[in-house]
């Protein structure tokens, strides 16, 4: 994840997814304290909302840092959120937005991607290649990127300035909007564009397939894009976006975190949430797919300004 990289930024970088729907929330507030953010779930399937909110809350008990969660399951019309509007530095998760914007713009001009664009997009998603992202980010420019965000209804996503695309501000509400566009027919992205995005997210290199896929049953196809970034303030940002379909299942999950002491700690937090979600949505004896964290990320750290 690099953008416009100055020498100072390079030095810093180196150092550094039939019952009545009833909302259910969970959380306790100490006397005299501000209300703590709580998990909120709704579902058309009896008992599912209550189980999810209990299990997600338990998975996050005693975890350090700030965590936001977004979940949507089409089959049961289930939604769960935690800190839905809290903003995070995007790190590499913004790469899905970059690809979607590229495809949206190509559709507007009734053209296919060029061979160069295809190569850059493939590296950007499957390997999280930063140089490829920078080229596509610069090619699109702020007008087209913001145009896509408007078309997608991602009104709270703020593109990073001065070429620092990894500092784009995102939240789970907008990331879930993006994943819904990628996984269901709509007027923003063509069917071919959606299939292409999912194809690349399904081909992410094995060392980057941690996070939301953890605990996914082997009966579903996994599509993922992760991001990680360490900064001088609030330590690690570790995020994971995932979509899961097949065997009658169709759901998306976004988990964003900040304030983890290490990358692995952030990964473990995300995977704790993902495992209970998969278990609750697909309560079968099917063996889960196995994904493990890596302490040696294969993508370069993004360039960031001094802070």
N, C-alpha and C positions, 0 to 999 in steps of 0.2 A: 504494500500500500504506500506508494509515493505519489506526490503531486509535484509541484514545482519545488525542486530540492536545492536549497542553498547549502553552502558548506556548514553553516551553523546548524541547520536542520538535520543534515546527515550525521553530524556528531551527536546531536541529541537523540536521533533515531537509533543510532548504534548503541547508545547507553541505556538507553532505556529498556414461523409454523398455530299411550298418548295422555301425558299429564299436563296440567296447566303450568305455564312457565312462571316460576316464582323466583325472584332474586334472593340469593342467600349470601350473607357476608359473615366473615369471622374475624375476630381480633379483640383484644382486651386493651383498655386504655387506663393507665394508672391515674389515680386521683390527682387532679390538678394539671395533668399533662395534656398536650394537644392530641387529638384523635390519631391513632396510628393507622396507616394504610392497611386495608384488609382485602383478602381475596373475595371476589364476588363472582358467583356462577349462576347461570340460568340454564334450564334444559327442558325439552319436551318429554324426556324419558324420566319416569318416576324414580326418585332416589339418586339419580346421577349427579345432580348439582351439589347435593349435600355431601356425597362421597368425595367428589373432586375438591371441594373447598376444604374439607377436613384433611385430605391427603396432601394437597399442595401446601397447606399451612404447616403440616407436620414436617414435610420435606424441607421447609425453610427455617424450621425452629433452630435457633442458636447459630444460624449461618450469619457470618459477618458481611458487611457491605450492603449496597442497595440493589434490590432485584425487582424487575418488572416482568410480568407474565401476560401473554395473550394466547388464547386458545379458541378455536372454532371448529366444531364438528358438524358437517352438513347433515349426516344421517340422523342425528338426534337433535338437531338445532340447539346445540350446546355451545355456550360461550362462557369463558372464564377470563377475568382480568385482575391484575394487581398493578397499581401505579400506572394506569393506562395512559396518562398524559405526561408522565415524567420524561424529561429529555435526557438523552445520552449522546456522547460522541459515537458516531456510527462505526468507526474502524472499517473493516472490509465488508460488512454487511451492506454498505451502500452500493456495492458492485452489482447487486441484483437490480437496484434502481437504475444504475447506469445502463445496464443491458436493456431493461424495459424501455427506458427513454430512447435508446438507439433504435429499437424495433418500432416503437410508436412513431418516431420521426420518419423512419423508412416507409411505414404504412401511409403516412400523410402524403408522401411523395411518390407513392405507388412503385416502389423499387425493392429489389432484393438487397441484402447485405453484400458488400464486395468481398472478395477473397481475403483482403487485408483485414477488414472488419471482423470477418468470421474467425480468423486466426487470433486476433486480439481478444475477441469475446470469449473464445474457448480458453485461452490462457488466463484471462481475468477471473472466470468462474471456477474452472476445474483446478487451477493451481494457485489462485488468488494472486496472480501476478500483478505487481504494482505499476510497472512501466506501461503495461498494456492498458491498465485503467486510466492512467494519466493521459495517454494518447486519445482514448475515447472521450474522456471528460473534456479535454481541450477541444476536440473536434465538435462535440455537441455545443459547448458554450453554455453560459448561464441562462440565456433566453430559452433554449430548447429544454434544458433540464427543468427549469421552473414551469415551462409549458406542460411538460409531462406530469409534474407533480399536481398542477391544477386539474388537468384532465382526469388524473387518478383519484382526486379528492384527498390527496395527502397534504392537507392544508397546514399541518404543524411541522412538516419536515423543512428544515432550513439548510440549503446547500452550503458547504464550507467555502469560505472566501479565500482569495489569494492563492487558489490552486490547492488548498488543503482539503481535498475531498473527504479524507478520513475523519475530519472534524465536522462533517455534516451532522446536524442535530436531528435525531430521530426519536420516536416513541413507539410503544407496542401497538397503539391504535392505528397509526399510519402503516406500520410494517404488516399488520394483519390485513389492512386494506389492499396492500400490494400483493400479499400471498393469495388473497381471494381473487384478485384479477388474474393472477397466474394460473389458478386452478379451476376457473369456471368461465364459461362463455360471457363475453362482454363487448362493449363497443370501443373500448380503449385499446386493447391488444387483440390482434387477430388470432384465430385458432392456431395457425402455424407458428406465430410468435410465442404463444403460451407453451406450445409443445417444445419449442426450441429452448426456452428458458428451463423448463423442467428436465429436458434431456441433459443440459449442461450441469444442472444442480444434482442430477443423478450420477454424474461422472466425476464428481469431486474426488481428488486423490485420497487414498485411504488414511493418510496421516491427518487429514482435515475433516474426517467424517465423525467427529465427536459431537457432544452437545445434545441437541434435541433428538437425534436418532437413538440415543441410549435407551435400551429397553423396548424399542420398536419390535413388534412381532414380525417374524420372517415372512408372513403372508402379505405384508404391505411393501410397496415400493417406496424408497426413501429418497428425498431430494433435500439437499441442505446447503446452506452458505453460512459460514462462521466469520467472526471478526475478533481480533484481539489487539490491544494497544496498552502500553504502559506509559504513564505520564508522571511528572513530578508531583502533581497533586492528585489525590484519590487513587493512587496506585494503578491497578489494572482495570481496564474495561474489557470484558469478555462476553460476547454475544453469540446467539445461535438462532437461525431461522430454519424451519423445516416444514415440508409438506409430506403427507403420507396417504397413499391411496392403494386400493386393491382389496380383494376379498370382501367387498361390500363396505369398505371403510373409505373415508374421505375427510381428512382433517388437517389443519394447519396450526403451527405453534411458533411463537416468538418468545425468547427469554433473553432479556438484556440485563447486564450486571455492571456495577462499578464499585470500586473500593476493595477488591480482593487483593490479598497480600502477594499472591503469585498467580500466574496463569492457570496452573493446575487447580488452585483453590476455586477460581471462577468456573472452570470446566466442571468440577465436581458439584458445585452448586446447581448449575444448569442441568446436569445429568440426574441429580436427585429429583428435581421437578419433573423432568421428562419421563423418568421411569414410572412414577406413580400415574401420570397422565395416560401413558400407553396402557398400563395395567387396568386402569378404570374404564378406558374406552374400549379396549379389546380384552375382556376378561376370559381368556382361553388358556389352554395348556400348551399352545404353540410356543416353541422356543423363541426367545428374543434374539434379535441380531446383536452382535457384540461390537461395541465401539469404546475405545479407550483414549484418554487424554494424551497429549504429547507435551513434554517440557521443551521441545525443540521445534517450534513452529517453522514450517517450510517457507512461509512468506516473510519478506523483509518487513521490519517495523515501518509504519508510515512516518513520513516527515511531518513534524508538528512545530509550531512556533514555540519559542521559549516561554515558559509559564512558571 
